[in-house]
Amino acid sequence: MHPRQFLYNAANRLTIWAIRVGIPRPPYTRENALIVETVGRRSGKRRQVPVAYLEERGELIVVVENGLRAQWVQNALAQDGQLRIFLRGRWCHARLRMLEGDPDAYLHRMNRLHAALLRGHSTTLGLAAIKPE
């Protein structure tokens, strides 16, 4: 495994732990973070990734780093958009759908640090709506 990938995975595991126990870990706070769990479309293994969201009309809007190329998005779409999320202290089933629109409009409403990290790490941002079931 490449050292950069190792560090990325370690940081994600630490962030996932912090979200689960309710500890803020910048850029994530108790009010803007959730864990997305998908099933790998090739491996069949459960994968978890922390994401930030904005709530809008009963849906959780996520600005997705790498848009449709994001592995967690591809995994969810391979399962008809089905996934699980850890939100506000509990796991629940949810459905993902990709949205058309300008991610910048949402980035302006997000935590500034998180928005800056997304802009810096991706050239193809996308928008996804997650609807808890």
N, C-alpha and C positions, 0 to 999 in steps of 0.2 A: 504494500500500500504506500502510495506517495505520502511524504511527510505533511504536505498541505491538506490532503484528504483526511489523514489521521487527526490533525488539529481541528479540522472542521467537524468531524464526527464527535470528537471529545467535547467540543464547545456545545454541539447540539444536545448531547446526553446531559451535560450540566444544566443547560437551559430547560430541557424537558423536566428534569428533576425539580428545578426551582419553580416552574409553573405548577407542577403537581402538588407541591407543598405550600404554594401561595407566597413565595418570596419573589419580589421584583428582581429582575435581572436585565438591566438596560440592554437593548431598547424596549424590552417587554415589561409591562406592568400588569397588575392584577386585572385592570380594566380593558386591556387591549390584546391579550395573548390567549391562544388556544393551542392544543396539540392536535395535529391531524394524523390519523392512523389509516394507512392503506395496506392492501395486500399486493406484494410484488407480482407484476404480471408475468414474469418469467420464473422467478424463484418460488413464488407462493408464500414467502415469508412476510410477516407483519413488519411494516416500516412506520416510524414515527418522525414527525418533523414539527418544530415550533413555528407558528406563524402569527402575525399581528392582524387584527381585523378592525373594521368599523361596522357598527350595527346600523342597518338601514331597512326599514319596512319589514321587519321580521327575518331578515337574512343577514348573514355575516359576510361582508365584502372584504376580500383579500386581494392586495396587490401582489401578484405572483412574480417572484424573481424568475426570469427566463420564460415566462408565459407558458404556452403550450408545450414547450420543451422540458419543463420541470418534471422530474421523475414522479413526484407524488401526484401531480395532475394527470400524467399519463396512466399511472396505476389506477387512479380513481375512475377515469374515463373508460378504462378497459373493463371496469366492473359496473358499467352503466351509471357512473357518477356516485356509486355508493362508497361510503367511508364511515369511519367513526371519529368523533372528536371528543376531546377532554375540555369541557367548558364550565367555568364556575364551579369547579370542584367535583364534577361527575362526568362519566363517559356516556355518550348517547350516539345513536345512529344519525347520519346526515346524508344529504345528497349535494353533489357539486355540479354546477353548470358554469360554463365560461361565458363571460359577458363581453359585449362590444363596448367601446368607450375609451375615454382618455384616462389612463392611470394617474396622470398628474393631478387631475381634479380631486382624487382621493388622497394622493400623497400630501397635498397642501393641508388636509384635515388630520393627518396622522402625526404621531410623535416625530419631532424633527430629526432626532438621531436615527430612528428607524427609516424614515424617508431618505435621508442622506445615504445610509448603507445600501438601500435598495437601488438608488440611482447609481451608486458607485460600483456595484457588483453585477449589474445586468444592463445589457443594451436592448433587450426585448422584454419589457415589462408587460404583464397581462393582468386582466381582472377576472376574478372568480367570485361567484356567489355560493355560499354554503348555507343550506337550509336544514336546521336541526329537525329531526323527526320525533 
